[in-house]
Amino acid sequence: MAAAPPQSPHPVTPRLPIGPTFDQELCGLVLDTAPRLFAVVQVWGEGLPDIDG
């Protein structure tokens, strides 16, 4: 039976990034530059009296 590895008296705590992560920056960029109004229009029968869109 192998001996258990020695445990450190001071456990290592992972360091969290101080600034925003890449995903957070990308999400912010998308939200800041997203169009506030968006429309798609398709017109058919152009030039006819009963034009519809």
C-alpha positions in Angstrom: 0.0 0.0 0.0 1.5 3.4 -1.0 1.8 6.2 1.4 -0.5 9.2 1.0 1.2 12.2 -0.5 2.1 14.8 2.1 -0.5 17.6 2.4 0.5 21.2 2.3 -0.3 23.2 5.5 -1.4 26.0 3.1 -3.8 24.7 0.5 -3.5 26.4 -2.9 -6.4 28.5 -3.9 -6.8 29.2 -7.6 -6.4 32.8 -8.6 -9.4 34.3 -10.3 -8.7 36.8 -13.1 -8.7 40.4 -11.8 -10.2 41.8 -15.0 -12.9 40.5 -17.2 -12.3 37.3 -19.1 -12.3 37.0 -22.9 -15.8 35.6 -22.9 -17.1 38.5 -20.8 -15.3 41.1 -23.0 -16.7 39.5 -26.1 -20.3 39.4 -24.7 -20.0 43.0 -23.7 -18.8 43.9 -27.2 -21.7 42.1 -28.8 -24.2 43.8 -26.5 -22.7 47.2 -27.0 -22.7 47.0 -30.8 -26.0 45.0 -31.4 -28.6 46.8 -33.5 -31.4 48.2 -31.4 -33.9 47.9 -34.3 -33.7 45.4 -37.0 -36.1 44.7 -39.9 -36.1 42.4 -43.0 -38.4 43.4 -45.9 -39.2 41.4 -48.9 -41.1 42.9 -51.8 -42.7 40.9 -54.6 -44.9 41.8 -57.4 -43.1 45.2 -57.8 -44.8 47.4 -60.3 -48.1 45.6 -60.2 -51.2 47.3 -58.9 -51.6 44.7 -56.1 -48.0 45.0 -54.8 -47.5 43.3 -51.4 -44.6 43.1 -49.1 
